[in-house]
């Protein structure tokens, strides 16, 4: 029906009337063109599902008109082609279902890309979507674990229980449940010492903890050590290992401390260590967190690297490496000065130690290394990994 006022004899034809008439013609002609386009086979994208941002790897449905036979249709997403053989059930003239392909160069926060649909005879106008990288299903990142709270007693004595607080500093891509495993060295375990992970607030047993995704998230875990009435050994090495439930071998961390009977509790280990490795491409070398490293048979020299995270800009000094067994020697080759300086908060620095032993010398030892602030007595970190040559 015409959207204008009919003219009667004698009426004045004004500019307003003429504009009204042209507007009516324009609307009717546009509707007619759209109708003719659809009926004549013009291709059009009308929408996508799911709406909003879409991850690479998601299944997407593109809705529209006159796509034609799916086997002859070509779709591009950000310039990457999806051929007819890749369309999933449900695809047809008015819908195309497929998995979004990997598109190079998409930043973590996503990017607007063009979606196109064409066949041998026609093409739809491009359609814009927001594309994100693949959705993560397995958490990745880093766990730094340090003993940050020692029991408030004058000295460690036999026949008592002591709870040590460990802090897990995590930077991970996804939230996950993490398994907790506390352990003692073989000698103290053989002497009857026992250990368990507990809630740091209640002391109740706790064998797993949920850690949220994010950067520098701190989570505390209690580790309770029970020393028998007859200690049997003078010192014990206490270790806490934390593993991601869904990525147990790829996302894990360890922290440790040394307990000495008759001595004061160890100071908090406020400089956490991680990524203990043997460098120089030693084939067959392996490590477990920061608690042990194994060197291939016949090795007489190796460079051991470990990463420490320093809490603030300061000057730090180190002592070690020293060894329990005779025949081992070592020195720090990086940093090149002692003391050395850091320039910011939570700064990671890789420390490298050259270690050597004589051919046919002792196969096993424990390495001791400590680093501490030169201005604050409570900022300290240490590791004591076992070293074996096998």
N, C-alpha and C positions, 0 to 999 in steps of 0.2 A: 504494500500500500504506500502511495506517495507521501512523503513527509514534507509537504508544503501547503500553503493556503491558496486555493483557486482564485484566479483573477476574474473580476466582474467588469463589465463594460464601464468605462469611465474611471477605473481605478488608476492611481499613480504607481508606476513601477519604480520602486525605490531600490537603493543599493542594498539595504537590508534584505529585501525580498529576493533580490537576485542571488545574494550570497547563500540564503536559505535554500534556494533551488539548486545551486551548484553543490552544496553540501549533501543534499539528498541524493543527487546523481552519483557523487563520489562514493558514498556508503553503499549504494545499490550495486555500483560497478565492481567495488572491491569484493563484496560478497559473491557476486557472480563469477569473478575471476577465481576465487578460492574454490568455488564449487566446480568450475570447469577444470581447474588444476587437479583436484582430487579424482574427478571422474575420468580425466584424460590420462592419468598415470603419472602425474608429477609426484616425486618422492619427497617426503617430509618426515623429520624427527619431531615427535610431539613430547617426549619425556623419557626419563630413565628411572629404573628402580634397582637398588635403593636410591632414594633421593639424598642429597647432601654429598659430603666427601666420600670418595670410594678408594679402597686400597687396591694396589696391584695384587692379583691373585683372587680377588672377590669375584663372585658370579654376578653378572649384571644383565638386566633385561632392557633393551632399547625399544621403545614403542614408537610407532609411526604409521605411515601410509605408503603403500605401493613399493615395498622393498623388493618384491619379486621372489623368485625361487632362491632359498637360502644358499644353495650350492653355487649360485652365480653372484652372490653378494660379497663385496669386500668392505670390511670395516677397518678404520684406522683409529688408534688411540694415541694421541701425542706423536703421530707419525709412524707408529708401529702397527703393522698389518695383522689383522685377524682374518684368515681365509674361511671360505665356506665350509670346509671340512671340520672347522673348529667349533661350529655352532652346536649348541646342545638341544635336547628335546624341548619342544615348545616354541621353537623358532618357526617363523612363517612370514607371510606377506606383511603382517602388521606388528611383528615382534621378533627380535633377534636376541637369543640368550647365549652368553659366552663368558669365559673366564678372562678377566682383564689381564693383558700380557705385561711382562716387565718393560718398563719405559726408562731408558737411561736418563740420569741427571735429575731425577726428582728429589728435591731436598726433604729433610725429615718432617718439616711442617706442611709439605704438600705444595702443589702448583696447579694453576689453571691450564688445562690442555684442551685441544679441539678433538671432538669425536666426529668422524665422518662416516657416511654410509653411501655406497654407490653400487651400481650394477653395470653391465655392458652398455646400457642405453641412457642412463640418467644418474643423477647424484642429488642427494639432499643437501640443503644448506648446512654448514658446520654447526655443531652443538657444543657448548662449553661445559666441562665438568671439572671438579676439583679432584685431583689425583694425589693419593698418599703412597708412600712406600709400603712394602709388604707388612701386614700386621704381625707383630711379634707373638710367637706362641711359647718360646723358651726364653727365660730370663738370661741376660748376659750382664756383665759388669765386673765389679771388684768388691771383695770383702777384706777389710783390714781388721785384725783382731788383736787386742792387747789387754793384759791384766791391768785394770785401772783402779781396783780397790782391794787392799789387803786387810786381813783381820786386825782389829785394834787390840793387840796384845803386846806385851813386852818382848816375849820370845816364843818360838814354836817349841812345844814340848810333846813327848810321847804320851799316848793314851787319850788324846783329845781330837775333836773335829774342828776343822777350820773351813770357812767359806771365803773364796776368792771371787771377786767380781771382774768379769771380762766384758769389755765393750766391743761390739761389732759395729764398725763404721762401714756402711754399705753405700755403693753407688750402682744401682741396678736398673734395668729397663722395664721390669715387670715385678709386681708383688708376687710373693711365693712363700711356701712353707719350707723351713730349713731344719734339717736334722742336726742334732747336737750330739757330739761324742767326746767325752772327756777320757783321758788316758794317762797312765803313769809309766815311767820307764820300767824295763824288765826287772831291774834289781829291787826297786821299792815294791813293785807288785808282788815279786817273789817273797818279799819279807812280810807280806800281809797287809800292806797299805791298800786302801780302797778309795774309789772316787765316784762321784755322781753329779750330774747336772741338775740344778735346782732353780726354782723361781727366786730371783734375788730379793724380793720383798717378803715372801712367805716362807721360803725354805722348802716348799713342797717340790717333789720330783717333777722334772720337766725335761722331756726328751726332744721337743721341737719348738720352734718359735716362728711366728709370721713376721716377715719383714716387708714393709711397703716399698714400692718403687720410688726412685728419686735419688738425689745426690746428697752424699754425706749424712745419711740417716743413721742415727745412733740407737742401738738396741743392746740392752744389758742382759747378761746371763750369769747365774751363780754357779760356781763349781765347788762342791764340798769334798774335802779330803779328810779321811779318817786314818789316823796314825795309831797302830796298835801299841799296847803298853810297853812292849819291847820293840823299839823302832827298827832294829836290824840293820838299817843303813843310816848314814849321816845326812845325806841329801837325796832329794827326789826331783825329777823333772816332770812337771805337770803341763799337759797339753790339752787345749780345746780345739776341736775341728768342727767346722760348720759347713754343711753341704746343702745346696739347693735340691729340693725334692724332685724337680723336673729337669734339672741340669746338674746332676751330682758330680760329674767329672769335669765339667767346664766352668762351674761357678762354685768355688769353695775357698776357704781360708783357714788358717791355723794361727793360734797364739799360744805362748808358753811362758812359764816362769819357773824358777828354781826355788825349792823349799829346803831350808836347812834346819835340822833339829838342833835346839839350843841357841839358835841365833834369832835376830829380829826378823819379822816377816819381810819378804822382798819388797822393794819400793814399786809403786805403780809404774807400769810399762807404757808411758804416755806417748812414746814414739813407736807406732806400729810398723812391722816389717811384713813384706810379702814378696812373692815371685823369686824365690831362691832357685837359682839355676847354675849349671856349670857352662861357661862359655867356651870359646875357641873351638866350636864344632866338635866336641868330644862325642863321637858316636858311641851310644850305649850308656851315656850318663843319664841319670834320672833323679828326680827329687819328689818329696812329699811335703807340700806346704813349705813351712820354714823349719821343719823338725828333723829332716834327714836328707842326705844327698848321697847317691851311689855313683862311683866313678868306675869306668871300665878297667878290667884287669891289665896290669902293666903300666898304668898311669903313674907318673912320678911328679907331674906338675899340672896345675889347672888354675883357671881363673874362676872364682866363685863370685857371682853377682847377686845382690839382694836389693830390693827397693824399700826405702824408709820414707815415711810421710811426716814432715816436720810441722808442728802446729802453728808456728809463728816465725816472723822474721827475727833472727837471733844469731848468735855465734854458738857453734856446737863443737865439742871435742869428742874423740873416740879413743877407746883402748882395745887392744887386740889387733888381729886374732891371736888367741892363745889356744893351746891344745892340751888335752888330758894325757895323751900318749907321747912318749919320747920319739924322736925321729921326724916329727912334723914341724915345719916352720912356715911362717906366712907374714905378709905385709899388705897394707892397703895401697892400692895404686890409683884409686879414684874415690873420693876427692883427693886432689894433689897436695892439699895443705891440711894441717891439723894445729889449731882449730880451722873450721871453714864456716862460711856464712850462708844463710838463707835470706830470701828477699820478700817472702810473702807468707800468708796463712795457708796451711795444708799443702805445702809444697813437696812434691815427690822428688827424691834424689836417689839415683842408683849408685850403690856403693860396690866397688869391685876389690876383691882380695886375691892376691897371688899366693897360692899354697903349694908347697913341695914336700916330698918325702923321698927317702933314699930307696933305690930299687931293692926289693925284698924286705923292706922295712915293715912296720906295723900296718895292718890292713884296716884297722878300725880306730877311730878316735872321736872325741867330741870337740867341736870348735866353739870358742866363746868370743863374743864380740859385743861391745857396749858403746852407745853414743849418748851424750847428754848435753843439756844446755850449760853454757858457762856462766849464765846469770841467774838461772832458776833451778834450784836443787830438785824440784819435783818433776822436771821435764827430762825423762830418761827412757831409753829403750835398749833392749838386748835380745840376742838370739843365742841359742846353744844347740845347733843342729849336730846330729851324729854324721860322721863321714865314714863310708866303707869303700873299699876297693875290691871288686869281685869280678 
